[in-house]
Amino acid sequence: MNDNVQYSMDSIKIAKPSVLDLFLLLRLFNKAVNEEYSIYNDDTKKIILKRHSFLHLLIARGKPNRTIFMSIIEQRCVGVCLGTTSDDGVGVINWIYVLPKYRNMNIARKMLEVSEKEFERRNCHKLLVTTEVAQDFYRKIGYKEEAVLKKHWWGKDFYYFSKLLGS
Ligand SMILES: CC(C)(COP(=O)(O)OP(=O)(O)OC[C@H]1O[C@@H](n2cnc3c(N)ncnc32)[C@H](O)[C@@H]1OP(=O)(O)O)[C@@H](O)C(=O)NCCC(=O)NCCS
């Protein structure tokens, strides 16, 4: 596990993954897509997983415009939050996931808070998320709904939520 811990609360640590940790993240992605995205058919799941292969994660980890934070409890990777920063000032959260057993412990909230700080540090004034399944979660943690794109990626309705940073 990585020593580069960004946040620590009781037993929960939020940190950037080491290269070895990427194998733990892979397992998390597989579990998430195979067990929780029943709205997608098998072909779509395969494409989503291909986009999160070890190589993709390794490249993302090395890119200066990407953010990857993982949550760790007792040496176990229980959550992940991926993002992309931009020099136009608007950052994007690409993916957030917490293992079912560890939900409602504020882990996703904390990963987003750590990500928001990182986006601010990289001169972003706004953070954007898109979701097809977690609208109520984003509302709950103070993100504002900006738009809905009907029959969008994979033919699903996608909701755009955002938060102004530094306010
Ligand atoms: C959505 C998800 C990331 C939330 O993770 P989590 O760690 O359980 O969330 P938190 O504990 O930080 O929740 C923060 C608050 O939001 C609430 N909340 C969490 N999930 C919620 C949901 N699906 N709907 C409504 N409220 C939710 C919590 O109760 C908590 O409220 P509180 O402040 O009153 O206690 C997690 O349920 C998940 O991984 N789901 C499957 C994948 C997914 O939907 N990802 C998002 C796709 S963009």
The ligand as an ORCA input file, in Angstrom:
! r2SCAN-3c Opt
* xyz 0 1
  C     -23.002      6.009     -4.810
  C     -21.886      5.504     -3.874
  C     -20.526      5.858     -4.507
  C     -22.026      6.174     -2.493
  O     -20.956      5.721     -1.676
  P     -21.016      5.814     -0.061
  O     -19.618      5.720      0.432
  O     -21.991      4.853      0.476
  O     -21.584      7.278      0.170
  P     -21.408      8.164      1.497
  O     -21.428      7.258      2.673
  O     -20.230      9.049      1.349
  O     -22.765      9.000      1.451
  C     -22.841     10.378      1.742
  C     -24.303     10.712      1.967
  O     -25.072     10.338      0.821
  C     -26.061      9.364      1.165
  N     -26.112      8.371      0.080
  C     -25.210      7.443     -0.247
  N     -25.603      6.746     -1.340
  C     -26.820      7.247     -1.669
  C     -27.732      6.937     -2.697
  N     -27.507      5.961     -3.613
  N     -28.870      7.672     -2.753
  C     -29.129      8.654     -1.863
  N     -28.263      8.998     -0.860
  C     -27.135      8.297     -0.775
  C     -25.569      8.749      2.468
  O     -26.644      8.228      3.231
  C     -24.913      9.941      3.135
  O     -25.915     10.789      3.680
  P     -25.794     11.418      5.174
  O     -24.832     12.546      5.046
  O     -27.172     11.861      5.503
  O     -25.280     10.322      6.039
  C     -21.993      3.961     -3.655
  O     -23.296      3.652     -3.244
  C     -21.681      3.136     -4.896
  O     -20.512      2.810     -5.138
  N     -22.716      2.783     -5.685
  C     -22.541      1.949     -6.872
  C     -21.774      2.673     -7.948
  C     -22.358      4.032     -8.265
  O     -23.549      4.233     -8.296
  N     -21.435      4.971     -8.542
  C     -21.785      6.298     -8.941
  C     -21.901      6.303    -10.419
  S     -21.483      7.883    -11.047
*
